[in-house]
Amino acid sequence: MPAIDVTRLKSQANQLAQHFNQPAVLLRELKDLFEFYSNRTQQPKKSGLREPVIPAYNVAKPVLKRLLRELKKYADGDPAQALELADTLWAEPKLEFRLLAAGLLGQIRVKEPQPVIERINKWGQENEEDMLLDTITNQGLANLRAQAPESHMQLVESWLNNPELSAQKLGLRAILPLLEEPRFDNLPTLFRLLTPVVGKDVAELRPYILDAIQLSIHRSAKETAFFLRQNLDKPNPKTTRWLMRRCLDLFPAEIQVNLRTAMKE
């Protein structure tokens, strides 16, 4: 992969974005750009996320950020065309195209959120990538969270109440940006939505729940501890105990003592 020359990248992204109304042309130019900036020698990093199951160019993040910035200039003036372009990008079975599609979707300002929600639902069902899951629920829902918070919360609730694991994963990841938003103060609602998922004790969902609980501890250790103690009394407390063991050290000392006592009882 060549070193990134910021001036050159900006010019390349600007020229590519000029094909905004020609998705097929833009797609062809984008493939060439990704080939130019691809890193074929990059080794996958060890992390808690599963390794990608679809091919990737291993393009550096600044490339995608610059492309998204240039495309947004056109998306603001033509939401319908932006939706069409997002569909075109998502149809390409490579990681960078889909990351760009999800990022673009979150930049589209639509009067009615349904077109965005329909795509998020469809893409979430098709997706098997943890990295894409985060991009879909964070960047892809950015405008919906900001412009229609009630619709966003209803969407999260519908996912968490959906029997499909793919939908529940969407809901659990969509909670994270809320917990990271300093102005968000509706923790009781999030805990209410989490309760049924915690009670199902699905091993595959545990890491996703854990991420949400860890963030909620940083927001309010006292409320999170109360939520966990409540769920110890539910018919199936296995996941709750698993969460408490892995989060215990994040709580203040006095709360740790209370939680340990609750687990023993």
C-alpha positions as CSV (number, residue, x, y, z in Angstrom):
1,M,0.0,0.0,0.0
2,P,1.4,3.4,-0.9
3,A,1.9,6.0,1.8
4,I,-1.2,8.2,2.0
5,D,-0.6,11.7,0.5
6,V,-3.5,13.7,2.0
7,T,-3.7,16.2,-0.8
8,R,-3.7,13.5,-3.4
9,L,-6.3,11.4,-1.6
10,K,-8.6,14.4,-1.3
11,S,-8.3,15.0,-5.0
12,Q,-9.0,11.4,-5.8
13,A,-12.0,11.3,-3.5
14,N,-13.4,14.5,-5.0
15,Q,-13.1,13.3,-8.5
16,L,-14.7,10.0,-7.6
17,A,-17.6,11.7,-5.8
18,Q,-18.4,13.6,-9.0
19,H,-19.8,10.4,-10.3
20,F,-22.4,10.4,-7.5
21,N,-25.3,10.2,-10.1
22,Q,-23.6,7.4,-12.0
23,P,-23.4,4.5,-9.5
24,A,-21.9,2.1,-12.1
25,V,-19.2,4.5,-13.0
26,L,-18.5,5.4,-9.4
27,L,-18.3,1.7,-8.5
28,R,-15.7,1.0,-11.2
29,E,-13.6,4.0,-10.2
30,L,-13.9,3.0,-6.5
31,K,-12.6,-0.5,-7.3
32,D,-9.5,1.0,-8.9
33,L,-9.0,3.3,-5.9
34,F,-9.3,0.5,-3.4
35,E,-6.8,-1.5,-5.4
36,F,-4.4,1.4,-5.3
37,Y,-4.7,1.7,-1.5
38,S,-5.0,-2.0,-0.7
39,N,-2.6,-3.6,1.7
40,R,-2.3,-7.3,0.7
41,T,0.4,-8.0,3.3
42,Q,-1.6,-6.9,6.4
43,Q,-2.0,-9.6,8.9
44,P,-5.4,-9.7,10.8
45,K,-5.2,-8.3,14.3
46,K,-6.1,-10.4,17.2
47,S,-9.2,-9.1,18.8
48,G,-12.5,-10.2,20.3
49,L,-14.2,-9.8,17.0
50,R,-14.4,-12.7,14.5
51,E,-12.1,-12.5,11.5
52,P,-13.8,-11.2,8.4
53,V,-15.6,-13.8,6.3
54,I,-15.8,-11.7,3.2
55,P,-12.8,-10.4,1.2
56,A,-11.2,-7.1,2.1
57,Y,-8.7,-4.8,0.5
58,N,-7.4,-3.8,4.0
59,V,-7.7,-0.1,3.0
60,A,-6.7,2.3,5.8
61,K,-9.4,4.1,7.6
62,P,-8.5,7.6,6.4
63,V,-9.3,6.6,2.8
64,L,-12.8,5.6,3.7
65,K,-13.3,8.7,5.9
66,R,-12.3,11.0,3.0
67,L,-14.5,9.2,0.5
68,L,-17.5,9.4,2.9
69,R,-16.8,13.1,3.4
70,E,-16.8,13.8,-0.3
71,L,-19.9,11.7,-1.0
72,K,-21.8,13.5,1.8
73,K,-21.6,16.8,-0.1
74,Y,-23.7,15.3,-2.8
75,A,-26.0,13.1,-0.6
76,D,-27.2,16.2,1.3
77,G,-28.8,17.5,-1.9
78,D,-30.2,14.2,-3.3
79,P,-31.2,11.7,-0.6
80,A,-33.0,9.4,-3.1
81,Q,-29.8,9.1,-5.3
82,A,-27.8,8.6,-2.1
83,L,-30.0,5.6,-1.1
84,E,-29.5,4.1,-4.6
85,L,-25.8,4.5,-4.3
86,A,-25.8,2.9,-0.9
87,D,-27.6,-0.1,-2.3
88,T,-25.1,-0.3,-5.1
89,L,-22.2,-0.3,-2.7
90,W,-23.7,-2.8,-0.3
91,A,-24.3,-5.2,-3.2
92,E,-20.6,-5.6,-3.6
93,P,-19.4,-8.5,-1.5
94,K,-16.3,-6.8,-0.1
95,L,-15.8,-5.3,3.3
96,E,-14.8,-1.8,2.2
97,F,-17.8,-1.3,-0.1
98,R,-20.2,-2.3,2.7
99,L,-18.5,-0.2,5.3
100,L,-18.8,2.8,2.9
101,A,-22.5,1.9,2.2
102,A,-23.3,1.8,5.9
103,G,-21.5,5.1,6.5
104,L,-23.2,6.8,3.6
105,L,-26.6,5.6,4.8
106,G,-26.1,7.3,8.1
107,Q,-25.4,10.6,6.3
108,I,-28.6,10.6,4.4
109,R,-31.2,13.2,5.6
110,V,-34.6,11.8,4.8
111,K,-38.0,13.2,5.9
112,E,-39.3,9.7,6.7
113,P,-36.9,7.2,8.3
114,Q,-38.5,4.1,6.8
115,P,-36.2,3.8,3.8
116,V,-33.2,3.8,6.1
117,I,-34.8,1.4,8.5
118,E,-35.6,-1.0,5.7
119,R,-32.0,-1.1,4.6
120,I,-30.7,-1.5,8.1
121,N,-33.0,-4.5,8.7
122,K,-32.1,-6.1,5.3
123,W,-28.4,-5.5,5.7
124,G,-28.4,-6.8,9.3
125,Q,-30.0,-10.0,8.2
126,E,-27.5,-10.5,5.4
127,N,-24.4,-9.5,7.5
128,E,-22.1,-11.9,9.2
129,E,-19.3,-9.4,10.0
130,D,-18.9,-8.0,13.5
131,M,-17.1,-5.0,12.1
132,L,-19.9,-4.3,9.8
133,L,-22.5,-4.8,12.5
134,D,-20.9,-1.9,14.5
135,T,-20.8,0.3,11.4
136,I,-24.4,-0.4,10.5
137,T,-25.7,0.4,14.0
138,N,-23.4,3.3,14.8
139,Q,-22.7,5.2,11.5
140,G,-25.7,3.8,9.6
141,L,-28.2,5.0,12.3
142,A,-26.4,8.3,13.1
143,N,-29.1,10.6,11.6
144,L,-32.0,8.5,12.9
145,R,-30.6,8.7,16.4
146,A,-30.2,12.5,16.1
147,Q,-33.3,13.4,14.2
148,A,-35.8,10.8,15.4
149,P,-34.7,9.4,18.8
150,E,-38.1,7.9,19.5
151,S,-38.1,6.0,16.2
152,H,-34.6,4.8,16.9
153,M,-35.6,3.5,20.3
154,Q,-38.6,1.7,18.9
155,L,-36.3,0.1,16.3
156,V,-33.9,-1.1,19.0
157,E,-36.8,-2.5,21.0
158,S,-38.2,-4.3,17.9
159,W,-34.8,-5.9,17.3
160,L,-34.3,-7.1,20.9
161,N,-37.8,-8.6,20.9
162,N,-37.2,-10.4,17.6
163,P,-36.6,-14.1,17.9
164,E,-33.8,-14.0,15.3
165,L,-30.3,-13.8,16.7
166,S,-29.2,-11.5,13.9
167,A,-31.8,-9.0,14.9
168,Q,-30.9,-9.2,18.6
169,K,-27.3,-8.6,17.7
170,L,-28.4,-5.4,15.9
171,G,-30.3,-4.3,18.9
172,L,-27.4,-5.0,21.3
173,R,-24.9,-3.1,19.1
174,A,-27.3,-0.2,18.6
175,I,-27.4,0.3,22.3
176,L,-23.6,1.1,22.4
177,P,-23.7,4.5,20.7
178,L,-26.5,5.6,23.1
179,L,-24.4,4.7,26.1
180,E,-21.5,6.6,24.6
181,E,-23.6,9.7,24.1
182,P,-23.2,12.0,27.2
183,R,-26.6,13.5,26.8
184,F,-28.4,10.2,26.8
185,D,-30.0,9.7,30.3
186,N,-32.6,7.0,29.8
187,L,-30.7,4.0,31.3
188,P,-33.9,2.5,32.9
189,T,-35.4,2.1,29.4
190,L,-32.3,0.3,28.1
191,F,-32.2,-2.0,31.1
192,R,-35.9,-2.8,30.5
193,L,-35.0,-3.7,26.9
194,L,-32.0,-5.8,28.0
195,T,-33.9,-7.9,30.6
196,P,-35.6,-10.4,28.2
197,V,-32.3,-10.9,26.3
198,V,-30.3,-11.5,29.4
199,G,-33.0,-14.0,30.6
200,K,-32.8,-16.1,27.5
201,D,-29.2,-17.2,28.3
202,V,-28.0,-17.5,24.7
203,A,-24.2,-18.1,24.8
204,E,-23.7,-16.4,21.4
205,L,-25.2,-13.2,22.7
206,R,-23.2,-12.9,25.9
207,P,-20.2,-11.0,24.5
208,Y,-22.6,-8.4,22.9
209,I,-24.5,-8.0,26.2
210,L,-21.2,-7.7,28.1
211,D,-20.1,-4.7,25.9
212,A,-23.4,-2.9,26.8
213,I,-23.1,-3.7,30.5
214,Q,-19.5,-2.5,30.6
215,L,-20.5,0.9,29.1
216,S,-23.5,1.2,31.4
217,I,-21.2,0.7,34.4
218,H,-19.1,3.7,33.3
219,R,-22.4,5.7,33.0
220,S,-23.9,4.6,36.3
221,A,-22.3,1.8,38.4
222,K,-25.1,2.0,40.9
223,E,-28.0,1.6,38.4
224,T,-26.1,-1.2,36.6
225,A,-25.5,-3.1,39.8
226,F,-29.2,-2.7,40.7
227,F,-30.1,-4.1,37.2
228,L,-27.8,-7.1,37.7
229,R,-29.1,-7.9,41.2
230,Q,-32.7,-7.8,39.9
231,N,-31.9,-10.3,37.2
232,L,-30.3,-12.7,39.7
233,D,-33.9,-13.3,40.9
234,K,-35.1,-14.2,37.4
235,P,-35.9,-17.9,36.5
236,N,-32.7,-18.2,34.5
237,P,-29.8,-16.2,36.0
238,K,-26.9,-17.9,34.2
239,T,-26.1,-15.0,31.9
240,T,-26.4,-12.6,34.8
241,R,-23.9,-14.5,36.9
242,W,-21.6,-14.7,33.9
243,L,-21.8,-10.9,33.4
244,M,-21.3,-10.2,37.1
245,R,-18.1,-12.3,37.2
246,R,-16.6,-10.5,34.2
247,C,-17.6,-7.0,35.2
248,L,-17.0,-7.1,38.9
249,D,-13.7,-5.3,38.9
250,L,-15.2,-2.4,37.1
251,F,-17.5,-1.5,40.0
252,P,-16.4,0.6,43.0
253,A,-15.2,-1.5,46.0
254,E,-18.4,-1.1,48.1
255,I,-20.6,-2.3,45.2
256,Q,-18.3,-5.2,44.5
257,V,-18.9,-6.4,48.1
258,N,-22.7,-6.2,47.6
259,L,-22.6,-8.0,44.3
260,R,-20.4,-10.8,45.7
261,T,-22.9,-11.2,48.6
262,A,-25.8,-11.3,46.2
263,M,-24.2,-14.0,44.1
264,K,-23.5,-16.1,47.1
265,E,-27.1,-15.8,48.3
